[in-house]
């Protein structure tokens, strides 16, 4: 789908991409990097809108330097920022964008109705966009990227500004774009955690260079962490400590560190989840001790954790 | 993936629609088609078509007044006995109605370009087959066409009325043609100026103010100084002063080449020699507007 070869982009002051070589196949690929890591610059080059300083890039087998227009015909793009005029309805706007992609008028209208339905906009699509919630606006943005049935969509931070439920819905939708629609996806994010669940493959860039590229499985195996919080009881005045002892006895690997600075930090146990059975072990241990289970959740990993020495070492072992 | 419908194709039987995703394998018409679509969408938008009812009000009222005044002139000409010509020349109409044209331009140019800039829709265009030059050309052509519709429609009414009144056919046709050429140049010039001003003011209100100010203040200033020049007896500078506002540029141009009577004080319009300077300035302004717009959109790509 996408191949770059020692792709570099230098601006007078900064180097946005530094000899980046990537090979991205079909499926859902996550592009992870901190702000300023070069994600947006890469997208611009892939769309053929900004020439690379050196190196080559090809999208769908077409060279970005010479075939920009043909690439853009078969690729959809969803920008990170707001891009919707408030005074037109979603239908009118998406129809217009479909025609800008070269669809004849009738096809543009049909595809718009279909696409808006697929992203989950129904009656409200006839109302002006100005009155939409952030989640609905994100759906319209996704719809305009999909309306011309591209072979590949580039989604720039699609979950930005969404609440947890909206985030999950958007991630589910992105997953469906590939599984149901057959469209490959390149999605950027600075949160590794949310990409773990959505992507087949994750590429981590930092400072314009490739840090790591691997299938999501490898990532999740090394980084899934469970956070558990329990109440205290009369029998166990320090429930957390009691549970820590019980879990260690059960053979689970607990992290020494707690999450400093977070509310209730001292009461949260962090442990590594080896698989489904870990959840059961925790549940049984808590029940046996007669404690109340306040929470048990997967910790969202920030991209920074990839750079932590211990995590990096774990990955080297994996590789 | 499949697009089959189950339950048969016979009308009357229950039909189950598969609402799964359907791929599109129809034609993709590419850049030229997208450019045409953007042009027609922008042109229709200038008159509020395809937009909310509220946004149709002003452009339609302006178009209505432009046509109504022409209709009244025709009615007077037809009703008055022994008239052999329309009470005013075709080339004069746009100059007289310039306030309305300015208002139209001021309200519609920002609508056409500031919206895309303000709401950052421009990247959505440039991530599609069309390129910067297509976008600028389509917007420019649409704005010029919109002004042309506004200024040429009343001329058509005048011409039809003149033929109805059985005025001299050859005479009227020549005058009508000259009028059309004049408003065509005016449309491109005004369209360019309006878009440039609007493209630099993402806030719509500022765009409206900037266009009105540019057209009326320059015209006011030029005609005042021209009047002073006329009063003080320096009639020679009047034709040079006309170079400094869009309306007087058109006035001077049509006086020199299109048989118009100048609205300058004392009718002191430029002759063919100075007229060439007018033509060059008009062409330079049009080319300049295009250049500035191209530059403006270089930075907002993504």
Interface residues (C-beta under 8 A of the other chain):
Chain A: X40 X43 X44 X47 X49 X50 X69 X70 X72 X73 X75 X76 X77 X79 X81 X82 X83 X84 X85 X86 X87 X88 X92 X96 X97 X99 X100 X101 X102 X103 X104 X107 X111 X114 X117 X118 X128 X144 X148 X149 X180 X181 X182
Chain B: X1 X19 X20 X21 X22 X23 X24 X26 X27 X28 X29 X30 X31 X33 X34 X37 X38 X41 X50 X51 X52 X55 X115 X116 X119 X120 X121 X123 X124 X125 X126 X127 X128 X129 X130 X131 X301 X302
